[in-house]
């Protein structure tokens, strides 16, 4: 069934006609015809929801399934929505990058900064250069600048699919950190290279020193803007921390403000968003209230879900327009161009990882400042990192920004061919690597040690309770007329009981020899009993509301208390 069937082509256009800002979206009487647009959006939300449901039960990444559905829809008769690069870069990329930065670990990225820079800067530069040379030497009608432009577009991986699968299969934190760090920083590198290549291809000329200076200015300026925005957000967070709604409003506005600020001062707005997100996310545990953190986390999860779903559907819908642009090229030229782009993209990454991670680790063991030896990278880890290089919407958005004509009035060299090559790379990596990533990780047997992770969490819990007991001891020594000794002693008994449970759990984890945390029947039984009790309490509140003894406002207050208590219960007891 074509989801666009029955939609007015006057609004959507047919096979790539625009809808945004177009006078065709307005009826003759001047009124906006919104019903077809609303139908289309609701249909897209339905598709994204169904695909996410299927992905959750099959283990297949939604980021790989949605483009396939988008391609299938694009081949059917009916309207398509074209990809507007300005909208993607200004309204889609900033919130997605900011949300990812909030979840990333600034400490872990800083600890692996050398490797992150190697992947997000040096590898992107080398990919763009090699593809550019390949186009200049072997593709008829292409120039070095045009080749570097397509190379810059396909160079930055989009880690959404890899991270979704990696977290589900339990990849080690070190690999997750590298995938996150690379995905956060490589977009700024790629977009800067692209702007330099476009300037050279359109007649402004190319100067290596000027290009390097432009790159350094954009990068350092983006970092500076990100720091300024993060500082401003921290100042606002303190007075607004008591109101989660206001804190959420600031959080949602931050990525757009950082991007706009960066673009206005002609530096990397993308890098400004990433830096702001990393700093804000690092300081959120101190500056935000518990209610604010819970609400902000839920809001950003919804934003990610909707934006990522729409974006991956949008990728597939670009197929008809991209294919139509190949009419003026012979088959040999197209095949050679695609082979160069896909070949360099897929082969250079594993070679680079072997040269920068595997070989140095085999030649010497680096010593840390604390005297311990750094953990070497293994062949299995390098294989996983090599296969995590899926490309996404940033590649298509970047290549669609290429101008139609140069400064001299001539058409941009091989523009339609560059678009097709980029689309093929995105589709091959998203579908090919995305669908095979989880089976490959399972086949390699590479996953985090669940027992070590559970042990570390329980050690932290025990330490936090010990800190709370010490704080109660200090409070008891102070004179407080409004705090009785009985209140302190009651809290102390509760904390001691909790500490006893944590220490028992630690003993089990330290004595455990299996791959995963030990399963405690008593612990699981206690969780089951608590869930039954919460369900009974919630049902009783509903009876009171239905009988008119409790107002809806009172019900919401009491339900929120139970919801927060239920939120503390683990989803998988065996890993706690």
Buried (B, 14 or more C-beta within 10 A) or exposed (E): EBBBEEBBBBBBBEBBBEBEEEEBBEEEEEEEBEEBBEBBEEBBBEBBEEBBEEBEEEEBBBBBBBBBBBBEBBBEEBBBBBBBBEEBBBBBBBBBBBBBBBBBBBEBBEBBEEBBBBBBBEBBBBBBBBBBBBBBEBBEEBBBBBBBBBBBBBBBBBBBBBBBBBEBBBBBEBBBBBBBBBBBBBBBBBBBBBBBBBBBBBEBEBEEEEBEEBBEBBBEBBBBBBBBBBBBBBEBBEEBBEEBEBBBBBBBEBBBBBBBBBBEEEBBBBBBBBBBBBBBBBBBEEBBBEBBBBBBBEBBEEBBBBBBBBBBBBBBBBBBBBBEBBEEBEEEBBEBBBBBBBEBBBEBBBEBBBEBBBEBBEEEEEEEEEEEEEEBBBEBBBBBBBBBBBBBBBBBBBBBBBEEEBEEEEEBBBBBBBBBBBBBBBBBBBBBBBBBBBEBBEEBEBBBBBBEBBBEBBBEBBEBBEEBBEEBEEEBEEEEEEEEEEEBEEBBEEBEEBBEBBBBBBEBBEEBEEEBBBEBEEBEEBBEEBEEEBEEBBEEBEEBBEEEEBEEEEBEEBBEEBEEEEEEBEEEBBBB
